[in-house]
Amino acid sequence: MNDELVAKIKANPSYQDLVKKRSNLALKLAIFVLAIFYAFILTIAFEPSVLGIKTGEGVMTIAFPVAAAIIIVSFFTTLIYVKKANGEFEDLIDQVRQDVKDEL
């Protein structure tokens, strides 16, 4: 790619909108997942008795279902990002391609 084409793409309003929306969503999802992970780790570090509560007569504690829920939530946040990337973000990418197709 030449520098002129790169500059034209970077100056495109659809591209700037894409970068802003994509970065904003990624940051929000990352903070959400990291907050959950750190809350779990901090609970283990400072109040382990909370996660050591037994679930019924067996040996399993509440820590296992909580950890499984964290993994499931992480999976769903990935699905949210992929759905947006394949929908709204892909439409913006197509707009940028249409705007600069003469340069290609």
Order of alpha helices (4+ residues) and beta strands (2+ residues): alpha-alpha-alpha-alpha-alpha
